[in-house]
């Protein structure tokens, strides 16, 4: 089963296993990782913003135009910024490393 490492705010690393076909947002929710996903993965918000480790960017390819538009709403954008709902785990992504951005706007707790 593929693994993903989430680097949480504060630097704690969480290594989790997940089956192929789940988005990073779904994997995070199943493992109690603090990613909101207010639109439940419909790409209608930017609350599942993650920062992909530079070593993995080429394997993912560029975000779609729609994803790039949603990312424009996220805080703390970097070159590796992506929406967790748009990254689907496959065997090719086994070992993927993503960080949670330092700043987020959690719409569920505002």
DSSP file (Angstrom, degrees, kcal/mol; ACC not computed):
  #  RESIDUE AA STRUCTURE BP1 BP2  ACC     N-H-->O    O-->H-N    N-H-->O    O-->H-N    TCO  KAPPA ALPHA  PHI   PSI    X-CA   Y-CA   Z-CA
    1    1 A X              0   0    0      0, 0.0    18,-0.1     0, 0.0    90,-0.0   0.000 360.0 360.0 360.0 134.5    0.0    0.0    0.0
    2    2 A X        -     0   0    0     16,-0.5    16,-2.3    15,-0.1     2,-0.3  -0.231 360.0-144.0 -63.0 153.9    1.4    3.4   -0.9
    3    3 A X  E     -A   17   0A   0     14,-0.2    92,-2.8    88,-0.1    93,-0.7  -0.882  10.7-164.2-119.5 153.8    2.5    5.8    1.9
    4    4 A X  E     -Ab  16  96A   0     12,-2.6    12,-2.8    -2,-0.3     2,-0.6  -0.992  10.9-146.5-132.6 140.0    2.2    9.6    2.2
    5    5 A X  E     -Ab  15  97A   0     91,-3.1    93,-2.7    -2,-0.4     2,-0.5  -0.950  12.1-165.0-108.7 120.7    4.1   11.8    4.7
    6    6 A X  E     -Ab  14  98A   0      8,-2.7     8,-2.9    -2,-0.6     2,-0.8  -0.901   8.7-152.1-100.3 128.3    2.2   14.8    5.9
    7    7 A X  E     -Ab  13  99A   0     91,-2.8    93,-2.7    -2,-0.5     6,-0.2  -0.896  22.5-152.4-100.4 109.3    4.3   17.5    7.6
    8    8 A X    >   -     0   0    0      4,-3.1     3,-2.6    -2,-0.8     4,-0.1  -0.242  31.9 -74.9 -79.1 166.3    1.9   19.2   10.0
    9    9 A X  T 3  S+     0   0    0      1,-0.3     3,-0.4     2,-0.2    -1,-0.2  -0.394 125.8  34.7 -57.2 134.4    2.1   22.7   11.2
   10   10 A X  T 3  S-     0   0    0      1,-0.2    -1,-0.3    -3,-0.1    -2,-0.1   0.294 127.7 -85.8  95.8  -9.7    4.9   22.8   13.8
   11   11 A X  S <  S+     0   0    0     -3,-2.6     2,-0.2     1,-0.3    -1,-0.2   0.365  75.7 149.7  96.7  -5.6    6.9   20.2   11.9
   12   12 A X        -     0   0    0     -3,-0.4    -4,-3.1    -5,-0.1     2,-0.5  -0.442  38.9-140.0 -65.6 131.5    5.5   16.9   13.1
   13   13 A X  E     -A    7   0A   0     -6,-0.2     2,-0.5    -2,-0.2    -6,-0.2  -0.808  14.9-167.5 -95.6 130.9    5.8   14.2   10.4
   14   14 A X  E     -A    6   0A   0     -8,-2.9    -8,-2.7    -2,-0.5     2,-0.6  -0.962   3.6-162.1-119.6 112.9    2.9   11.8   10.0
   15   15 A X  E     +A    5   0A   0     -2,-0.5     2,-0.3   -10,-0.2   -10,-0.2  -0.838  19.3 175.1 -93.9 123.0    3.5    8.8    7.8
   16   16 A X  E     -A    4   0A   0    -12,-2.8   -12,-2.6    -2,-0.6     2,-0.3  -0.953  25.8-136.3-131.0 149.8    0.3    7.1    6.7
   17   17 A X  E     +A    3   0A   0     -2,-0.3     2,-0.3   -14,-0.2   -14,-0.2  -0.792  28.0 172.2 -99.3 147.0   -0.7    4.3    4.4
   18   18 A X        -     0   0    0    -16,-2.3   -16,-0.5    -2,-0.3     3,-0.1  -0.990  31.9-108.0-154.0 146.0   -3.6    4.7    2.0
   19   19 A X    >   -     0   0    0     -2,-0.3     3,-1.2   -18,-0.1    70,-0.2  -0.376  47.0 -90.5 -71.9 153.6   -5.1    2.7   -0.9
   20   20 A X  T 3  S+     0   0    0      1,-0.2    70,-0.2    -2,-0.1    -1,-0.1  -0.246 107.6  40.8 -54.4 148.4   -4.7    3.8   -4.5
   21   21 A X  T 3  S+     0   0    0     68,-3.0     2,-0.3     1,-0.3    -1,-0.2   0.305  83.0 114.8  96.5  -9.0   -7.4    6.1   -5.8
   22   22 A X    <   -     0   0    0     -3,-1.2    67,-3.1    67,-0.2    -1,-0.3  -0.693  63.0-123.4 -92.5 148.6   -8.0    8.3   -2.7
   23   23 A X  B  >  -E   88   0B   0     -2,-0.3     4,-2.5    65,-0.2    65,-0.2  -0.454  26.0-111.1 -80.1 161.5   -7.2   12.0   -2.8
   24   24 A X  H  > S+     0   0    0     63,-1.8     4,-2.7    60,-1.2    61,-0.2   0.857 120.5  57.2 -60.0 -33.8   -4.8   13.5   -0.3
   25   25 A X  H  > S+     0   0    0     59,-1.3     4,-2.4     2,-0.2    -1,-0.2   0.940 108.3  45.0 -61.7 -47.3   -7.8   15.3    1.2
   26   26 A X  H  > S+     0   0    0     58,-0.2     4,-2.4     2,-0.2    -2,-0.2   0.902 113.3  50.6 -63.2 -41.1   -9.6   11.9    1.8
   27   27 A X  H  X S+     0   0    0     -4,-2.5     4,-1.0     2,-0.2    -2,-0.2   0.926 110.5  49.7 -63.1 -44.6   -6.4   10.4    3.2
   28   28 A X  H ><>S+     0   0    0     -4,-2.7     5,-2.7     1,-0.2     3,-0.7   0.936 111.4  48.2 -59.8 -47.6   -5.9   13.3    5.6
   29   29 A X  H ><5S+     0   0    0     -4,-2.4     3,-1.2     1,-0.2    -1,-0.2   0.902 109.4  52.6 -61.7 -41.6   -9.4   13.1    6.8
   30   30 A X  H 3<5S+     0   0    0     -4,-2.4    -1,-0.2     1,-0.2    -2,-0.2   0.720 114.6  43.6 -65.9 -20.4   -9.2    9.3    7.4
   31   31 A X  T <<5S-     0   0    0     -4,-1.0    -1,-0.2    -3,-0.7    -2,-0.2   0.209 114.7-108.9-113.9  14.5   -6.0    9.8    9.4
   32   32 A X  T < 5 +     0   0    0     -3,-1.2     2,-0.4     1,-0.2    -3,-0.2   0.784  62.3 155.5  67.6  28.3   -7.1   12.8   11.6
   33   33 A X      < -     0   0    0     -5,-2.7     2,-2.2    -6,-0.2    -1,-0.2  -0.756  52.6-111.5 -91.3 136.5   -4.8   15.3    9.8
   34   34 A X        +     0   0    0     -2,-0.4     2,-0.4   -25,-0.1   -25,-0.1  -0.413  67.4 130.3 -77.4  74.9   -6.0   18.9   10.1
   35   35 A X        -     0   0    0     -2,-2.2    13,-0.1     1,-0.2    -2,-0.1  -0.998  42.6-155.3-122.1 127.8   -7.0   19.7    6.5
   36   36 A X        -     0   0    0     11,-0.9    12,-0.2    -2,-0.4    -1,-0.2   0.997   8.5-173.0 -71.7 -67.1  -10.4   21.3    6.2
   37   37 A X    >   -     0   0    0     10,-0.3     3,-2.2     2,-0.1     5,-0.1   0.966   7.0-176.9  68.7  54.2  -11.8   20.6    2.7
   38   38 A X  T 3  S+     0   0    0      1,-0.3    -1,-0.1     2,-0.1    68,-0.0   0.799  80.2  48.6 -56.7 -33.1  -14.8   22.9    3.1
   39   39 A X  T >  S-     0   0    0      1,-0.0     3,-0.6     0, 0.0    -1,-0.3   0.366 111.9-119.8 -90.9   6.6  -16.2   22.0   -0.3
   40   40 A X  T <  S-     0   0    0     -3,-2.2    -2,-0.1     1,-0.2    -3,-0.1   0.805  72.9 -49.5  60.5  33.0  -15.7   18.2    0.3
   41   41 A X  T 3  S+     0   0    0      1,-0.0    -1,-0.2   -16,-0.0    -3,-0.1   0.665 103.5 123.7  87.6  17.5  -13.3   17.9   -2.6
   42   42 A X  S <  S-     0   0    0     -3,-0.6    -2,-0.1    -5,-0.1    -1,-0.0   0.374  78.8-117.9 -90.3   4.4  -15.4   19.6   -5.3
   43   43 A X  S    S+     0   0    0      1,-0.1    27,-0.1    27,-0.0     3,-0.0   0.891  81.3 121.5  57.6  43.6  -12.6   22.1   -6.1
   44   44 A X  S    S+     0   0    0     26,-0.0     2,-0.3     0, 0.0    -1,-0.1   0.250  72.9  24.1-114.8   8.6  -14.8   25.0   -5.1
   45   45 A X        -     0   0    0     -6,-0.0    29,-0.1    29,-0.0     3,-0.1  -0.853  69.7-125.7-152.4-174.0  -12.5   26.3   -2.4
   46   46 A X  S >  S+     0   0    0     -2,-0.3     3,-1.2    27,-0.1    29,-0.2   0.112  70.2 113.7-128.4  21.6   -8.9   26.3   -1.4
   47   47 A X  T 3  S+     0   0    0      1,-0.3   -11,-0.9    27,-0.1   -10,-0.3   0.508  71.8  60.9 -78.4  -2.8   -9.1   25.0    2.1
   48   48 A X  T 3  S+     0   0    0    -12,-0.2    36,-2.6   -13,-0.1    -1,-0.3   0.044  74.9 152.0-106.4  25.3   -7.3   21.7    1.3
   49   49 A X  E <   +C   83   0A   0     -3,-1.2    52,-0.6    34,-0.2     2,-0.3  -0.335  16.9 173.9 -57.1 127.5   -4.1   23.6    0.2
   50   50 A X  E     -CD  82 100A   0     32,-2.8    32,-2.6    50,-0.2     2,-0.6  -0.905  29.6-128.7-129.8 162.2   -1.0   21.5    0.6
   51   51 A X  E     -CD  81  99A   0     48,-2.9    48,-3.0    -2,-0.3     2,-0.3  -0.954  23.2-143.1-115.9 114.3    2.6   22.2   -0.4
   52   52 A X  E     - D   0  98A   0     28,-2.9    46,-0.2    -2,-0.6     5,-0.1  -0.568  26.4-105.6 -78.8 133.8    4.2   19.4   -2.3
   53   53 A X    >>  -     0   0    0     44,-2.7     3,-2.4    -2,-0.3     4,-0.6  -0.319  30.4-119.2 -56.8 138.6    7.9   18.6   -1.6
   54   54 A X  G >4 S+     0   0    0      1,-0.3     3,-0.9     2,-0.2     4,-0.5   0.794 110.5  65.0 -54.4 -32.9   10.0   19.9   -4.5
   55   55 A X  G 34 S+     0   0    0      1,-0.2    -1,-0.3     2,-0.1     4,-0.2   0.687 106.1  44.4 -64.8 -17.2   11.3   16.4   -5.2
   56   56 A X  G X> S+     0   0    0     -3,-2.4     4,-1.1    41,-0.2     3,-0.5   0.519  84.8  92.1-104.7  -8.6    7.7   15.3   -6.2
   57   57 A X  H XX S+     0   0    0     -3,-0.9     4,-1.6    -4,-0.6     3,-0.6   0.880  84.2  52.4 -60.3 -42.2    6.6   18.2   -8.3
   58   58 A X  H 34 S+     0   0    0     -4,-0.5    -1,-0.2     1,-0.2    -2,-0.1   0.838 105.8  55.6 -64.7 -31.5    7.6   16.7  -11.7
   59   59 A X  H <4 S+     0   0    0     -3,-0.5    -1,-0.2     1,-0.2    -2,-0.2   0.790 110.5  45.7 -70.7 -26.9    5.8   13.5  -10.9
   60   60 A X  H << S-     0   0    0     -4,-1.1    -2,-0.2    -3,-0.6    -1,-0.2   0.787  97.2-150.3 -85.9 -28.8    2.5   15.4  -10.4
   61   61 A X     <  -     0   0    0     -4,-1.6    -1,-0.1     2,-0.0     2,-0.1  -0.178  40.1 -39.7  77.6 177.8    2.7   17.7  -13.4
   62   62 A X        -     0   0    0      1,-0.1     2,-0.0    -4,-0.1     6,-0.0  -0.410  66.0-104.0 -76.7 150.6    1.2   21.1  -13.5
   63   63 A X        -     0   0    0      1,-0.1    -1,-0.1    -2,-0.1    -2,-0.0  -0.368  41.5-101.5 -68.1 154.5   -2.2   21.9  -11.9
   64   64 A X     >  -     0   0    0      1,-0.1     4,-2.6    -2,-0.0     5,-0.2  -0.227  34.4-104.7 -66.2 166.4   -5.2   22.2  -14.2
   65   65 A X  H  > S+     0   0    0      1,-0.2     4,-2.1     2,-0.2     5,-0.1   0.890 123.3  52.0 -60.7 -39.8   -6.4   25.8  -15.0
   66   66 A X  H  > S+     0   0    0      2,-0.2     4,-1.9     1,-0.2    -1,-0.2   0.906 110.4  47.3 -64.9 -41.6   -9.4   25.3  -12.6
   67   67 A X  H  > S+     0   0    0      2,-0.2     4,-2.6     1,-0.2    -2,-0.2   0.919 110.4  52.4 -65.6 -42.6   -7.1   24.2   -9.8
   68   68 A X  H  X S+     0   0    0     -4,-2.6     4,-1.3     1,-0.2    -2,-0.2   0.890 107.5  52.7 -59.6 -39.7   -4.7   27.1  -10.4
   69   69 A X  H  < S+     0   0    0     -4,-2.1     4,-0.3     1,-0.2     3,-0.3   0.914 111.3  45.7 -62.1 -43.0   -7.7   29.5  -10.2
   70   70 A X  H >< S+     0   0    0     -4,-1.9     3,-1.8     1,-0.2     4,-0.3   0.871 106.7  58.9 -68.6 -36.5   -8.7   28.0   -6.8
   71   71 A X  H >< S+     0   0    0     -4,-2.6     3,-1.7     1,-0.3    -1,-0.2   0.807  90.5  71.4 -62.8 -28.1   -5.2   28.1   -5.6
   72   72 A X  T 3< S+     0   0    0     -4,-1.3    -1,-0.3    -3,-0.3    -2,-0.2   0.729  96.0  53.8 -59.3 -19.8   -5.2   31.9   -6.2
   73   73 A X  T <  S+     0   0    0     -3,-1.8    -1,-0.3    -4,-0.3    -2,-0.2   0.580  90.4  98.7 -88.6 -11.9   -7.6   32.1   -3.2
   74   74 A X  S <  S-     0   0    0     -3,-1.7     3,-0.4    -4,-0.3     2,-0.3  -0.416  72.6-122.4 -80.2 152.3   -5.2   30.2   -0.8
   75   75 A X  S    S+     0   0    0      1,-0.2    28,-0.1    28,-0.2    -1,-0.1  -0.666  87.6  19.3 -88.6 147.0   -2.9   31.9    1.7
   76   76 A X  S    S-     0   0    0     -2,-0.3    -1,-0.2     1,-0.2    26,-0.1   0.856  79.8-168.5  69.8  38.4    0.8   31.4    1.6
   77   77 A X        +     0   0    0     -3,-0.4     2,-0.3    -6,-0.1    -1,-0.2  -0.275   8.2 177.9 -61.6 144.1    1.2   30.1   -1.9
   78   78 A X    >   -     0   0    0      4,-0.0     3,-1.6     1,-0.0    -1,-0.0  -0.813  48.5 -91.9-133.0 176.4    4.5   28.6   -3.0
   79   79 A X  T 3  S+     0   0    0     -2,-0.3    -2,-0.1     1,-0.3   -27,-0.0   0.811 127.3  49.2 -59.7 -29.8    5.8   27.0   -6.1
   80   80 A X  T 3  S+     0   0    0      2,-0.0   -28,-2.9   -29,-0.0    -1,-0.3   0.293  80.9 132.9 -94.4   9.5    4.7   23.6   -4.7
   81   81 A X  E <   +C   51   0A   0     -3,-1.6     2,-0.3   -30,-0.2   -30,-0.2  -0.398  24.0 154.4 -67.7 134.1    1.2   24.6   -3.8
   82   82 A X  E     -C   50   0A   0    -32,-2.6   -32,-2.8    -2,-0.1     2,-0.5  -0.938  46.5-101.7-147.0 166.8   -1.6   22.2   -4.8
   83   83 A X  E >   -C   49   0A   0     -2,-0.3     3,-1.7   -34,-0.2     4,-0.4  -0.851  23.7-142.4 -93.7 128.2   -5.1   21.3   -3.7
   84   84 A X  G >  S+     0   0    0    -36,-2.6   -59,-1.3    -2,-0.5   -60,-1.2   0.778  99.3  62.0 -60.9 -27.4   -5.2   18.1   -1.8
   85   85 A X  G 3  S+     0   0    0      1,-0.2    -1,-0.3   -61,-0.2   -36,-0.1   0.676 102.3  52.2 -72.6 -15.3   -8.5   17.1   -3.4
   86   86 A X  G <  S+     0   0    0     -3,-1.7     2,-0.7   -63,-0.1    -1,-0.2   0.464  89.3  84.4-101.8  -2.9   -6.8   17.1   -6.8
   87   87 A X    <   -     0   0    0     -3,-0.8   -63,-1.8    -4,-0.4     2,-0.5  -0.893  63.2-164.3-103.6 112.5   -3.9   14.8   -6.0
   88   88 A X  B     -E   23   0B   0     -2,-0.7   -65,-0.2   -65,-0.2     2,-0.2  -0.841  21.1-121.5 -99.5 126.8   -5.0   11.2   -6.3
   89   89 A X        +     0   0    0    -67,-3.1   -68,-3.0    -2,-0.5     2,-0.3  -0.466  39.4 165.1 -71.9 132.3   -2.7    8.7   -4.7
   90   90 A X    >   -     0   0    0    -70,-0.2     3,-1.5    -2,-0.2     4,-0.1  -0.858  54.1 -97.2-133.7 170.3   -1.2    6.0   -7.0
   91   91 A X  G >  S+     0   0    0     -2,-0.3     3,-1.5     1,-0.3   -88,-0.1   0.824 122.7  63.1 -58.4 -31.4    1.6    3.5   -6.7
   92   92 A X  G 3  S+     0   0    0      1,-0.3    -1,-0.3   -90,-0.1    -3,-0.1   0.717 101.6  51.7 -65.8 -20.7    3.8    6.0   -8.6
   93   93 A X  G X  S+     0   0    0     -3,-1.5     3,-2.4    -5,-0.1    -1,-0.3   0.239  75.6 141.1-100.7  12.4    3.3    8.5   -5.7
   94   94 A X  T <  S+     0   0    0     -3,-1.5   -90,-0.2     1,-0.3   -92,-0.1  -0.380  73.5  22.7 -57.1 122.7    4.4    6.0   -3.0
   95   95 A X  T 3  S+     0   0    0    -92,-2.8    -1,-0.3     1,-0.2   -91,-0.2   0.427  85.2 167.5  97.9   1.5    6.4    8.0   -0.5
   96   96 A X  E <   -b    4   0A   0     -3,-2.4   -91,-3.1   -93,-0.7     2,-0.5  -0.144  21.4-152.3 -50.4 139.7    4.9   11.4   -1.5
   97   97 A X  E     +b    5   0A   0    -93,-0.2   -44,-2.7   -44,-0.1     2,-0.3  -0.981  19.4 169.8-121.3 125.7    5.8   14.2    1.0
   98   98 A X  E     -bD   6  52A   0    -93,-2.7   -91,-2.8    -2,-0.5     2,-0.3  -0.979  18.9-147.0-133.4 148.0    3.5   17.2    1.5
   99   99 A X  E     -bD   7  51A   0    -48,-3.0   -48,-2.9    -2,-0.3     2,-0.4  -0.856  17.7-124.7-110.8 148.4    3.4   20.0    4.1
  100  100 A X  E     - D   0  50A   0    -93,-2.7   -50,-0.2    -2,-0.3     4,-0.1  -0.760  40.2-106.1 -84.9 137.3    0.5   21.8    5.5
  101  101 A X        -     0   0    0    -52,-0.6   -92,-0.1    -2,-0.4    -1,-0.1  -0.270  20.2-123.5 -64.2 151.4    0.8   25.6    5.0
  102  102 A X  S    S+     0   0    0    -26,-0.1     2,-0.4     1,-0.1    -1,-0.1   0.840  96.8  42.5 -64.3 -33.7    1.6   27.6    8.1
  103  103 A X        +     0   0    0    -28,-0.1     2,-0.3   -27,-0.1   -28,-0.2  -0.951  66.6 158.7-120.0 134.3   -1.5   29.8    7.6
  104  104 A X        -     0   0    0     -2,-0.4     2,-0.7   -30,-0.1   -57,-0.1  -0.959  37.1-130.0-141.8 161.4   -4.9   28.7    6.7
  105  105 A X        -     0   0    0     -2,-0.3     2,-1.0   -30,-0.1     3,-0.1  -0.929  22.1-156.0-113.8 105.6   -8.4   30.0    7.1
  106  106 A X    >>  -     0   0    0     -2,-0.7     3,-1.2     1,-0.2     4,-0.5  -0.708   6.8-169.5 -85.1 103.2  -10.5   27.3    8.6
  107  107 A X  T 34 S+     0   0    0     -2,-1.0     3,-0.3     1,-0.3    -1,-0.2   0.723  80.8  63.4 -68.3 -21.4  -14.0   28.1    7.5
  108  108 A X  T 34 S+     0   0    0      1,-0.2    -1,-0.3     2,-0.1    -2,-0.1   0.725 110.0  37.2 -75.8 -20.5  -15.6   25.5    9.8
  109  109 A X  T <4        0   0    0     -3,-1.2    -1,-0.2     1,-0.1    -2,-0.2   0.363 360.0 360.0-114.0   5.9  -14.3   27.3   12.9
  110  110 A X     <        0   0    0     -4,-0.5    -1,-0.1    -3,-0.3    -2,-0.1   0.500 360.0 360.0 -73.0 360.0  -14.7   30.9   11.9
